[in-house]
Amino acid sequence: MRTFLLRRLLQTIPLLVGISALTFLLLQAAPGDFLATMAENPQISSATLDAMRHRFGLDQPWYVQYALYLKNVFLHLDFGESFSRHQPVFQVLRTGLGNTLLLAVAAAMVTWGLAIPLGIIAAVKQYRWQDRALSFVAFVGLSVPEVLSGLLFLWLAAKTGWFPIGGMRDLDAEYLPPLARLGDLIRHLALPAIVVGIIPLASRMRQMRASLLDQLRLDYVTTARAKGLPERQVIGGHALRNALNPLITLFGFTLGSLVSGSFVAETIFSWPGLGSITLEALNAQDQYLVMGAVLMASTVLIAGNLVADVLLAIADPRIRHD
């Protein structure tokens, strides 16, 4: 297991370098830059712009800029400075990454907290009205785009007033007692988490159903029933444990996809996460802030895949890596 983890961690280095290179080239190919936008302001002198261009290294060829960027990232963990915010990129992204991870974890709780029990019900009640109703719900969940579901929930919040229509907390939240602040955060988090979690919920529920049905048809389940074990024990103590193995593999993948999927919900609900920061940086052509956001999001995706492999190896000793 230790060798496997080390090998996977080493494999992430060229992958992250490739992602950063592609992002850098795409930003270089885009017309204009942040300083070109600043040049449209007549109050900013050309000497000031030249000084900023030299300070950020934008007067160097693109390959020199990229080499300096890699050197600063890997040797000093310095992601550069945000042009628009005049702050270190890591300082800007630190809070946004925490907020995105909070939203992704909440969405994962929605996805897995509902997908597993609903999938079990659909499998146990195969071809009955419960299974058909859940199949219809899954079909709707897979068919409705995240943008549309987000706008529908936003409309619901505006019409009913049950939930806030955006942001992460109320303006007076800092003056509330701790429990009230937590409740305020949960109210703001509820709708974005549902929007992000509802699409993978549908597919994971169907996968849980299919996996459990496969196990219920195997000989060991028939043997357990023949021994006179209660059906609840046959399902919960035998079939369910093996049926969860494929779902464990998908857990890490789902966590990574929830992080990337949260970008849309962050924009719709004004959630201050990586998605909002990245969109703002793209509009401002803030080169280093965009690259830092892409690298952080990519790292989370890679970490999610690694978590999936580790969890599966722990759950199933037959596929452990030495």
ABEGO torsion letter per residue (X at the ends): XAAAAAAAAAAAAAAAAAAAAAAAAAAAABBEBAAAAAAABAABBAAAAAAAAAAAGAABBAAAAAAAAAAAAAAAGBAEBBAAAGBBAAAAAAAAAAAAAAAAAAAAAAAAAAAAAAAAAAAAABGBAAAAAAAAAAAAAAABBAAAAAAAAAAAAAAAGABBAEEABBAAAAABBAAAAAAAAAAAAAAAAAAAAAAAAAAAAAAAAAAAAAAAABAAAAAAAAAGBBAAAAAAAAAAAAAAAAAAAAAAAAAAAAAAAAAAAAAAAGBBBAAAAAAAAAAAGBAAAAAAAAAAAAAAAAAAAAAAAAAAAAABAAABBX
